């Protein structure tokens, strides 16, 4: 689920210089994840499952997100299967003074690896806009 289905349908993994899908899986995915301590991955998963800000407001997500005072850009990835844009957009509406800035990459969630130079340019542009915002 990390890479979008379109990433593989359009053979973008091959355009990264891998000869086959198996080559990509072994020499990119396994090469990245297998050296990691499994306990670190479990810790990250535990943190992800329990990263619920509504715990601070008795389970009221709207109240928790409504407390945010900082100028916020919510930047979901259009092909992300972990954090769909529609879910992020619903939560973004609960954050005062926030904007939804959808990032586009066929890399999906793992577009965060930066294999798509256009994706990185989008992130830079939006972060530049955010940092240029006066308080």
Long-range contacts (C-beta under 8 A, 24 or more apart in sequence): 1-81, 1-82, 1-108, 1-109, 2-81, 2-82, 2-108, 2-109, 2-110, 3-107, 3-108, 3-109, 3-110, 4-79, 4-80, 4-81, 4-106, 4-107, 4-108, 6-79, 6-106, 6-108, 7-79, 7-106, 7-107, 7-108, 10-106, 12-106, 12-107, 12-115, 16-115, 61-91, 61-94, 62-94, 65-91, 65-94, 65-95, 66-94, 66-95, 66-96, 68-95, 68-96, 68-98, 69-96, 69-97, 70-97, 71-97, 71-98, 71-130, 71-133, 71-135, 72-97, 72-98, 72-99, 73-98, 73-99, 73-100, 73-101, 73-126, 73-127, 73-129, 73-130, 74-98, 74-99, 74-100, 74-101, 75-101, 75-102, 75-103, 75-123, 75-126, 76-100, 76-102, 76-103, 77-102, 77-103, 77-104, 77-105, 77-107, 77-108, 77-109, 77-111, 77-112, 77-119, 78-102, 78-103, 78-104, 78-105, 79-104, 79-105, 79-106, 79-107, 79-108, 79-111, 80-108, 80-109, 80-111, 81-108, 81-109, 82-109, 83-109, 101-126, 101-129
